[in-house]
């Protein structure tokens, strides 16, 4: 999923004290969310289990992406902990196709007792409905939000020889060139595309998207100087930063990213800016609320395991951030509205 706060106004970069306050605040939010979900699951555990025995057989989680993809890897990590906690196998069922619509539609039609779940990102949940004339499901009507699990921030990076080190450098360079600058992404309707467009709006710059069939191609062309900068997740960009091929200008998370603490957030220049990918757990519509809350509490308990958090960060660049059904539903509604507006403003074609 995709999260964003607005509006923004340019503001000086905060000092160490302010940054520390934001970082501590982010940690408090995470701890509060985890504690609240665990408490909800613990204090009502007996009543919920009596009313909704779960699970009584293996749980199948549909991932609308291929094997080896980010969502697939994340869900397999999570499945290990849930299997141990539930005493039942948690089976990952990959259903790629149609920008996530194939697997999401299959989940929407499944039984509504919690034994079939959906683990998805933004496209089928909040974006596709604005880009496609016909959808095989209604994401708001046919799915029950269960839990947010983790977020994946993006990095804005430039060629190391371009002479840009900060967003201020980016703004100055763009002002020098009437035609503006180019930014590479792995797709015309990928989330990094929307990140770039929002940064351009916030800084009042002209940035032109250059979409590539795949993100690795965007990396290579930015390193070669064919594009001015690129936007993608940390797993793809971090190795190029270490090799000195790219320079990180900013990250899109609310606080500085672990391992890239020297890289400022976009929010330090555009207060309130936060745009991340999210991994979201859902169920077919009609899942009883107590059962959804119990599943969310179990997910939060698994995500609280230090080894799992470290593994997700190291391999996927994902920050654990659990939240329950109500918060997940509100976030999805917000994202649908924001993405719909952006699609209209950019004049993206409807297929």
Secondary structure by P-SEA (a helix, b strand, c coil): cbbbbccccccccccaaaaaaaaaaaaaaaaaaaaaaaaaaccaaaaaaaaccccccbbbbbbccccccaaaaaaaaaaaaaaaaacccbbbbbbbcccaaaaaaaaaaccccccbbbbbccccccccccccccccccccccbbbccccbbbbbbbccccccccccaaaaaaaaaacccbbbbbccccccaaaaaaaaaaaaabbbbbbbccccaaaaaaaaaacccccccccccccaaaaaacccccccccccccccccccccccccccccbbbbbbbbbbccccccaaaaaaaaaaaaaaaacaaaaaaaaacccbbbbbbcaaaaaaaaaaaaaaaaaaaaaaccccc
